[in-house]
Amino acid sequence: MGNVTTIADNRINENAVRLVASFVLLFAIATIATGWVILPLYLSVDFFLRAFTNVKPPFAIVARQLAGYLDLEVKMIFAAPKKFAAAVGFVFSVLISALLLSGFSTSAIMVTAILAVFATLESVFSICAGCYVYSWSVAPFREKFKV
């Protein structure tokens, strides 16, 4: 059992996560400004890769390189809440894309603004709203049922 990796062993660099959130914020602002559906579709793919696979998404690759270039401190944190938050971001991005494709641009702008608020909280203040939801709703069950 020496090579088994549990979810608790997975860690990620918080400063790279904050840079990724900055990229999400920029894409959200650009979506509001342009209404281009390609932007939330791209976010959907990036969030999907981050939340549901072990494939490094483009934003994560760029963020890691940029963090190194900027000589930001490596601060490793627990990955599971961030993966959960990425899953929530995936749902938001798919919803935004569907709303834009269906012609509900005002609703799409409102949902995109909510995503932008969450991305701002993470990138500027290191506050991960999805992580709080994870700790209140998912983590207690993971502990209770040893999932």
Residue pairs with C-beta under 8 A, 6 or more apart in sequence:
7 79
7 80
8 78
8 80
10 78
10 79
10 80
11 76
11 77
11 78
11 79
12 76
12 77
12 79
12 82
13 64
13 67
13 74
13 75
13 76
13 77
14 75
14 76
14 77
14 126
15 67
15 72
15 73
15 74
15 75
16 60
16 63
16 64
16 67
16 72
17 63
17 77
17 82
17 122
18 122
18 123
18 126
19 62
19 63
19 66
19 67
19 123
20 50
20 59
20 60
20 63
21 119
21 120
21 122
21 123
22 119
22 123
23 59
23 62
23 63
24 43
24 59
24 89
24 115
24 119
24 123
25 116
25 119
25 120
25 123
27 39
27 40
27 42
27 43
28 43
28 112
28 113
28 115
28 116
28 119
29 116
30 36
30 39
31 39
31 40
31 96
31 100
31 108
31 112
32 109
32 112
32 113
32 116
35 100
35 105
35 108
37 97
37 100
37 101
40 93
40 94
40 96
40 97
40 100
40 108
40 112
41 93
41 97
43 89
43 93
43 96
44 90
44 93
44 94
44 97
45 57
46 57
46 58
46 59
47 57
47 86
47 87
47 89
47 90
47 93
48 90
49 55
49 56
49 57
50 57
50 59
50 60
50 82
50 83
50 86
50 89
51 83
51 84
51 86
51 87
51 89
51 90
52 87
52 90
67 74
80 134
80 139
80 142
81 128
81 130
81 131
81 134
81 135
81 139
82 128
82 130
82 131
84 130
84 131
84 133
84 134
84 138
85 122
85 128
85 129
85 130
85 131
85 133
85 134
86 130
87 130
88 130
88 133
89 115
89 118
89 130
92 111
92 114
92 115
93 115
95 111
96 108
96 111
96 112
96 115
99 105
99 107
99 108
99 111
100 108
118 129
118 130
121 127
121 128
121 129
122 128
122 129
141 147
